[in-house]
């Protein structure tokens, strides 16, 4: 499988919206009401919101392609773009999603490695993310990648409060070799 990762720009807004809605729906629709899913999708993935996020200087989006097909994406944040105040030495993985048909093919590893590469390039000492406590596959994946649970925060899916575990990983140059 030929894997490519590239940065997203405002020219990618349509494709970003499509992959965002598709992967979020695939991941969470079975565990949430249709109303709460639609409310979240409308808020998080409308053109204006995604355009604002793409334009933020402390956020970066990356597409991952498998054999020239858009398979998923990654969004990382630093500084004031982080969804929690984690300080100047931290990089947040806010979104990391792979289409269902490409899961379990190692693409998540490529995106985690990309996030770590960005963090180290920016001299960050820690990488973190929030993951729904009931998303066992994701929690297990991040644990295998060296993340540990260090806290929690609320995440709102429509009008339903859910708990995300905050998982962190200290970074060193050695991380790029693992």
C-alpha positions as CSV (number, residue, x, y, z in Angstrom):
1,X,0.0,0.0,0.0
2,X,1.4,3.4,-1.0
3,X,0.9,5.9,1.9
4,X,1.2,9.6,1.5
5,X,0.6,12.4,4.1
6,X,0.2,16.0,3.0
7,X,-0.8,19.3,4.6
8,X,-4.2,20.7,4.1
9,X,-5.0,24.2,2.9
10,X,-8.1,26.2,2.4
11,X,-8.3,24.7,-1.1
12,X,-9.1,21.4,0.7
13,X,-12.1,22.7,2.6
14,X,-14.7,20.6,0.7
15,X,-12.7,17.4,1.1
16,X,-12.0,18.1,4.7
17,X,-15.7,18.6,5.5
18,X,-16.6,15.4,3.7
19,X,-14.0,13.2,5.4
20,X,-14.7,14.8,8.8
21,X,-18.4,14.1,8.6
22,X,-17.9,10.6,7.2
23,X,-15.3,9.4,9.7
24,X,-17.0,11.0,12.7
25,X,-20.4,9.4,11.8
26,X,-18.7,6.0,11.2
27,X,-17.0,6.2,14.6
28,X,-19.8,7.5,16.8
29,X,-23.3,7.2,15.2
30,X,-24.0,3.8,16.7
31,X,-23.5,5.1,20.3
32,X,-25.3,8.4,20.0
33,X,-28.8,9.7,19.1
34,X,-29.3,10.9,15.6
35,X,-30.3,14.4,17.0
36,X,-27.1,14.7,19.1
37,X,-24.9,13.5,16.2
38,X,-26.5,16.0,13.8
39,X,-26.2,18.9,16.3
40,X,-22.5,18.1,16.7
41,X,-21.8,17.7,13.0
42,X,-23.6,20.9,12.2
43,X,-21.5,22.8,14.8
44,X,-18.1,21.2,14.4
45,X,-17.9,20.6,10.6
46,X,-19.7,23.5,8.9
47,X,-17.7,25.4,6.3
48,X,-17.2,28.5,8.4
49,X,-16.0,26.6,11.4
50,X,-13.6,24.5,9.3
51,X,-12.3,27.5,7.5
52,X,-11.6,29.2,10.8
53,X,-9.7,26.2,12.0
54,X,-7.7,25.8,8.8
55,X,-6.8,29.5,9.0
56,X,-5.6,29.4,12.6
57,X,-1.8,29.8,12.7
58,X,-1.5,27.3,15.7
59,X,-3.5,24.5,14.0
60,X,-2.4,22.1,11.2
61,X,-4.4,19.6,9.3
62,X,-3.0,16.7,7.3
63,X,-4.6,14.2,4.9
64,X,-3.4,10.6,4.7
65,X,-3.8,8.8,1.4
66,X,-3.6,5.1,0.8
67,X,-3.0,4.2,-2.8
68,X,-4.1,7.7,-3.8
69,X,-7.5,7.5,-2.0
70,X,-8.2,9.9,0.9
71,X,-8.2,7.5,3.9
72,X,-8.3,9.9,6.9
73,X,-6.9,13.0,8.5
74,X,-5.2,14.5,11.5
75,X,-5.6,17.9,13.2
76,X,-3.0,19.2,15.7
77,X,-3.0,22.3,17.8
78,X,-0.5,24.3,19.8
79,X,-0.6,27.4,21.9
80,X,-4.0,29.1,22.1
81,X,-5.6,26.6,19.6
82,X,-5.5,23.8,22.1
83,X,-8.9,22.8,23.4
84,X,-7.5,22.7,27.0
85,X,-4.8,25.0,28.5
86,X,-1.9,22.6,28.4
87,X,0.9,25.2,28.0
88,X,3.4,26.2,25.4
89,X,5.4,23.0,25.6
90,X,2.4,20.8,24.5
91,X,0.9,19.8,21.2
92,X,-2.7,18.5,21.1
93,X,-4.0,15.9,18.7
94,X,-7.5,17.2,18.4
95,X,-8.7,14.9,15.6
96,X,-7.3,11.7,14.2
97,X,-9.7,9.7,12.0
98,X,-9.4,6.9,9.5
99,X,-12.2,5.7,7.3
100,X,-13.5,2.3,8.4
101,X,-12.3,0.5,5.3
102,X,-8.7,1.6,6.0
103,X,-8.7,0.9,9.7
104,X,-6.3,-1.8,11.1
105,X,-3.9,-1.2,8.3
106,X,-1.3,0.9,10.2
107,X,-2.5,4.3,9.0
108,X,-3.1,5.5,12.6
109,X,0.6,4.9,13.3
110,X,1.6,7.1,10.4
111,X,-0.6,9.9,11.8
112,X,0.6,9.6,15.3
113,X,4.2,9.7,14.0
114,X,3.3,12.8,12.0
115,X,1.9,14.5,15.1
116,X,5.1,13.7,17.0
117,X,7.2,14.9,14.1
118,X,5.4,18.3,14.2
119,X,5.7,18.5,18.0
120,X,9.4,17.8,17.9
121,X,10.0,20.3,15.1
122,X,8.2,22.9,17.2
123,X,10.3,21.9,20.3
124,X,7.3,20.6,22.3
125,X,7.9,18.3,25.2
126,X,4.5,16.7,25.4
127,X,1.8,15.5,23.1
128,X,-1.8,15.0,24.4
129,X,-5.3,14.1,23.2
130,X,-8.8,13.6,24.5
131,X,-10.5,10.3,23.8
132,X,-14.0,9.2,24.7
133,X,-13.8,6.8,27.7
134,X,-16.1,4.4,25.8
135,X,-14.0,4.3,22.7
136,X,-12.0,1.2,23.8
137,X,-10.3,0.6,20.5
138,X,-8.9,4.1,20.5
139,X,-7.9,4.1,24.1
140,X,-6.0,0.8,23.6
141,X,-4.3,2.1,20.4
142,X,-3.1,5.2,22.2
143,X,-1.9,3.2,25.2
144,X,0.2,1.0,22.8
145,X,1.7,4.2,21.4
146,X,2.9,5.3,24.8
147,X,0.1,7.6,25.9
148,X,-1.1,7.4,29.6
149,X,-4.3,8.7,31.1
150,X,-3.6,11.8,33.1
151,X,-7.0,13.4,33.5
152,X,-10.4,13.9,32.0
153,X,-12.7,16.6,30.6
154,X,-16.2,17.0,29.4
155,X,-17.1,16.7,25.7
156,X,-20.6,17.6,24.5
157,X,-22.3,15.6,21.8
158,X,-25.3,17.8,21.2
159,X,-26.9,18.1,24.6
160,X,-25.3,15.0,26.1
161,X,-22.2,15.4,28.3
162,X,-19.6,12.7,27.7
163,X,-16.3,12.1,29.4
164,X,-13.1,12.2,27.4
165,X,-9.9,10.8,29.0
166,X,-6.9,13.1,28.6
167,X,-4.0,10.9,27.5
168,X,-0.4,12.3,27.3
169,X,3.0,11.3,26.1
170,X,6.3,12.8,26.9
171,X,8.4,13.4,23.8
172,X,12.1,12.8,23.1
173,X,14.0,12.4,19.9
174,X,13.8,8.7,20.6
175,X,10.0,8.9,19.9
176,X,10.6,9.3,16.2
177,X,12.4,5.9,16.1
178,X,9.6,3.9,17.8
